[in-house]
Amino acid sequence: MKIRAAVTQGQGQEFVIEDIDLAEPKSNEVLVKIIATGVCHTDAVARDAAIAPLPAVLGHEGAGIVEKIGDNVKNVKPGDHVVLSFAHCGHCQNCLTGHPSVCETFNELNFGGVNDDYTHRLSKDGTELSTFFGQSSFGTFAVSHERNVVKVDEDVDLVLLGPLGCGIQTGAGTVLNKLQPKFGASIAIYGAGAVGLSAIMAAKIAGCKNIIAVDVYDNRLELAKELGATHLLNGKKVDIVKEIKEITKGGTEYAVDTTGVPPVIRQSLKALRSLGIVAIVGVTPEMNIDIHNDLMAEGKTMIGVIEGDSVPQIFIPQLIEYYKKGLFPFDKLVKFYDFNQINEAFAASKSGEVLKPILKIQ
């Protein structure tokens, strides 16, 4: 079938919306009419650093309506509202023990450019186009394996829900699924973009006493306060480690770094109390850490977390329930753009804009 999609022809090139071909779903696949999709930092990295084969149709935070299903699809039916999340094999040890975000074939299924059976669904004039995260939601329709598809309530506006598939799931899941902070604990969130703000809302749900937001933009910090942060620290104006230790009388039990910036990560470690744990979710370059003094001497732990260590089919509906109860107002994190404004949306996402772009596709 013919669809409209934003095609990335080469590294660093702007998106061009054009007509392309999308193959029919196979027996375990679902055809989804994309209503809206979030714009994530990972999409920008894929385009600008070519971490996936190009040309490609990117996009991995899609939300839409099931149009057609393959013969063996059991979990959704035409007309269902769905969110699309990351691809995983479903049968490796990590998938089977509830950790699909560290699927043994995660990289090839999400960044390899092909669908689950290692073939393509997208093409332009006979030339194959790469798929991204098993969905390629920067288009009017997408074909995805049913494992990527999460059925959601129809009483919540689909236009809002796409970012639950990655960025918002990552921030909230890192707190609620991986760190699981004790009631009354202290936590610092480094970086108050959409991922960090999601972590702040999750920390409030978890009952953390001190929720410390750290950023270099005051507008981000003000939104963090509205969403549950108890203390705001601007890294350009104060000594972060000193301030956190004074606020918490010794350091935080938990921290989440969403920046991927090595000096900030070192701050997050130094501002932990003994036996504290920091979760790294930002894409981080190689960096040096003093293992003995920064970790071993005080029993601290640093871990990496992908996609909030979530099982999307369980966690995304939970986040929607929190939203409906007023406990997780992620609608305050987003700004809407029309599909033809995709390049403008990307520019905003890279500029320090506090709100996460969502593209209205239909």
DOPA-380786 format. One record per residue (C-alpha): x, y, z; residue in three letters. Coordinates in steps of 0.25 Angstrom, whole numbers, padded with zeros to 4 digits, always signed. Layout:
REM residues N
XYZala...
END
This chain:
REM residues 362
+0000+0000+0000met+0004+0014-0002lys+0007+0023+0010ile+0013+0036+0013arg+0026+0036+0022ala+0037+0045+0026ala+0049+0039+0019val+0064+0041+0024thr+0072+0039+0012gln+0086+0041+0018gly+0094+0044+0031gln+0090+0058+0036gly+0080+0061+0025gln+0067+0067+0028glu+0054+0059+0027phe+0046+0059+0014val+0032+0055+0014ile+0028+0046+0002glu+0020+0035-0004asp+0026+0021-0001ile+0021+0006-0001asp+0018-0002+0011leu+0016-0017+0010ala+0005-0024+0016glu+0006-0030+0030pro+0011-0044+0031lys+0004-0055+0040ser+0009-0049+0054asn+0009-0034+0050glu-0001-0023+0051val-0004-0011+0042leu-0006+0002+0050val-0011+0015+0045lys-0002+0025+0052ile-0009+0036+0059ile+0003+0043+0065ala+0017+0040+0069thr+0027+0046+0079gly+0040+0051+0075val+0051+0045+0083cys+0066+0048+0085his+0069+0034+0079thr+0063+0038+0066asp+0072+0050+0065ala+0084+0041+0068val+0080+0031+0058ala+0079+0042+0047arg+0091+0050+0051asp+0101+0039+0055ala+0095+0028+0046ala+0094+0017+0056ile+0083+0010+0047ala+0085+0007+0033pro+0080+0019+0024leu+0072+0022+0016pro+0061+0020+0026ala+0048+0023+0032val+0051+0027+0047leu+0041+0029+0058gly+0039+0019+0070his+0028+0026+0079glu+0016+0023+0070gly+0001+0023+0075ala-0010+0019+0066gly-0022+0010+0062ile-0021-0005+0058val-0025-0006+0043glu-0022-0020+0040lys-0016-0032+0047ile-0008-0045+0042gly-0014-0059+0043asp-0007-0062+0056asn-0009-0049+0064val-0016-0051+0077lys-0014-0039+0086asn-0021-0028+0077val-0032-0027+0067lys-0036-0016+0056pro-0041-0003+0063gly-0032-0005+0076asp-0025+0007+0081his-0010+0004+0082val+0004+0009+0086val+0016+0004+0079leu+0028+0001+0087ser+0042-0005+0085phe+0045-0018+0078ala+0050-0031+0085his+0050-0046+0082cys+0041-0051+0092gly+0049-0064+0094his+0063-0061+0100cys+0066-0063+0115gln+0064-0048+0117asn+0051-0047+0110cys+0046-0059+0117leu+0050-0054+0131thr+0043-0040+0129gly+0054-0032+0124his+0051-0030+0109pro+0059-0017+0109ser+0071-0025+0110val+0067-0035+0099cys+0079-0042+0094glu+0076-0037+0080thr+0071-0023+0084phe+0081-0016+0076asn+0079-0023+0063glu+0064-0023+0064leu+0063-0008+0067asn+0075-0002+0060phe+0077-0013+0049gly+0067-0007+0039gly+0059-0019+0037val+0047-0026+0043asn+0046-0038+0052asp+0048-0048+0041asp+0060-0039+0036tyr+0053-0035+0023thr+0048-0021+0020his+0034-0015+0019arg+0037-0001+0014leu+0042+0003+0000ser+0042+0014-0010lys+0042+0012-0025asp+0048-0002-0022gly+0059+0002-0013thr+0057-0004+0001glu+0056+0006+0013leu+0061+0003+0027ser+0051+0001+0038thr+0054+0007+0052phe+0050+0000+0065phe+0042-0010+0058gly+0031+0001+0055gln+0036+0013+0047ser+0025+0022+0052ser+0029+0035+0044phe+0018+0030+0034gly+0003+0030+0032thr+0003+0015+0035phe+0013+0005+0041ala+0015-0010+0041val+0020-0016+0054ser+0021-0029+0061his+0010-0032+0071glu+0020-0032+0082arg+0023-0017+0079asn+0008-0014+0081val+0002-0009+0094val-0014-0008+0095lys-0018+0004+0102val-0031+0010+0107asp-0040+0017+0097glu-0044+0028+0107asp-0030+0035+0106val-0026+0043+0095asp-0017+0035+0086leu-0010+0048+0081val-0004+0048+0095leu+0001+0034+0097leu+0012+0031+0087gly+0024+0036+0096pro+0019+0025+0106leu+0026+0015+0097gly+0040+0020+0100cys+0044+0034+0106gly+0033+0035+0117ile+0034+0020+0120gln+0049+0021+0121thr+0048+0032+0132gly+0037+0026+0140ala+0041+0012+0139gly+0055+0014+0143thr+0049+0019+0157val+0037+0010+0158leu+0043-0003+0152asn+0058-0003+0154lys+0061+0006+0166leu+0048+0004+0174gln+0052+0014+0184pro+0047+0012+0198lys+0036+0021+0204phe+0042+0034+0209gly+0056+0032+0202ala+0063+0044+0195ser+0066+0044+0180ile+0073+0053+0171ala+0069+0054+0156ile+0079+0060+0147tyr+0073+0066+0134gly+0059+0072+0134ala+0055+0068+0120gly+0044+0059+0117ala+0051+0047+0122val+0056+0053+0135gly+0042+0060+0138leu+0035+0046+0136ser+0045+0041+0147ala+0041+0052+0156ile+0026+0049+0155met+0030+0034+0157ala+0038+0038+0170ala+0026+0046+0175lys+0017+0033+0173ile+0027+0025+0180ala+0026+0034+0192gly+0040+0040+0192cys+0043+0050+0202lys+0053+0059+0195asn+0052+0059+0180ile+0063+0068+0175ile+0063+0073+0161ala+0077+0077+0155val+0078+0085+0142asp+0084+0097+0136val+0071+0103+0130tyr+0062+0110+0140asp+0049+0108+0132asn+0052+0093+0132arg+0053+0094+0147leu+0040+0102+0149glu+0033+0091+0142leu+0040+0080+0150ala+0035+0087+0163lys+0020+0087+0157glu+0022+0072+0155leu+0027+0068+0168gly+0041+0073+0171ala+0043+0077+0185thr+0057+0084+0182his+0062+0091+0170leu+0077+0093+0167leu+0083+0100+0155asn+0097+0094+0152gly+0102+0107+0147lys+0099+0114+0160lys+0102+0105+0171val+0111+0094+0176asp+0102+0082+0173ile+0109+0072+0182val+0110+0081+0194lys+0095+0086+0192glu+0090+0072+0191ile+0098+0067+0204lys+0092+0079+0212glu+0078+0076+0207ile+0079+0061+0210thr+0088+0062+0222lys+0098+0053+0215gly+0094+0050+0201gly+0083+0043+0193thr+0080+0028+0194glu+0076+0029+0179tyr+0079+0037+0166ala+0076+0036+0152val+0084+0043+0141asp+0077+0046+0128thr+0088+0055+0122thr+0099+0045+0119gly+0109+0056+0122val+0122+0050+0129pro+0124+0062+0139pro+0109+0061+0143val+0110+0046+0145ile+0122+0048+0154arg+0114+0058+0162gln+0102+0048+0163ser+0112+0038+0169leu+0118+0048+0179lys+0105+0053+0183ala+0100+0039+0187leu+0101+0034+0202arg+0108+0021+0205ser+0101+0009+0198leu+0094+0019+0189gly+0090+0015+0175ile+0090+0023+0162val+0083+0019+0149ala+0089+0024+0136ile+0079+0025+0125val+0085+0036+0116gly+0094+0032+0104val+0108+0034+0110thr+0122+0034+0104pro+0134+0027+0110glu+0138+0033+0123met+0148+0030+0134asn+0142+0027+0148ile+0151+0025+0161asp+0145+0011+0164ile+0151+0010+0178his+0148+0024+0183asn+0135+0027+0176asp+0129+0013+0177leu+0136+0003+0186met+0140+0011+0198ala+0125+0014+0201glu+0118+0002+0195gly+0111+0011+0184lys+0105+0005+0171thr+0104+0010+0157met+0095+0003+0147ile+0090+0005+0133gly+0076+0005+0130val+0069+0003+0116ile+0054+0006+0114glu+0052+0007+0129gly+0054-0008+0130asp+0039-0009+0126ser+0030-0019+0120val+0022-0009+0111pro+0009-0018+0111gln+0009-0017+0126ile+0015-0003+0130phe+0009+0006+0119ile-0005+0003+0123pro-0001+0005+0138gln+0005+0019+0134leu-0009+0022+0127ile-0016+0018+0140glu-0007+0028+0148tyr-0010+0039+0138tyr-0025+0037+0139lys-0024+0038+0154lys-0017+0051+0153gly-0004+0045+0158leu+0004+0045+0145phe+0001+0057+0137pro+0010+0055+0126phe+0001+0063+0117asp+0009+0075+0123lys+0022+0070+0116leu+0018+0071+0102val+0016+0081+0090lys+0009+0077+0077phe+0014+0079+0063tyr+0007+0076+0050asp+0014+0065+0042phe+0020+0074+0032asn+0027+0082+0043gln+0036+0070+0046ile+0049+0077+0043asn+0044+0089+0052glu+0040+0079+0063ala+0054+0073+0062phe+0061+0086+0063ala+0053+0089+0076ala+0056+0076+0082ser+0071+0079+0080lys+0070+0093+0085ser+0068+0091+0100gly+0053+0093+0099glu+0047+0087+0111val+0034+0081+0104leu+0035+0068+0096lys+0030+0069+0082pro+0019+0061+0077ile+0016+0060+0062leu+0001+0059+0059lys+0001+0050+0047ile-0014+0048+0043gln
END
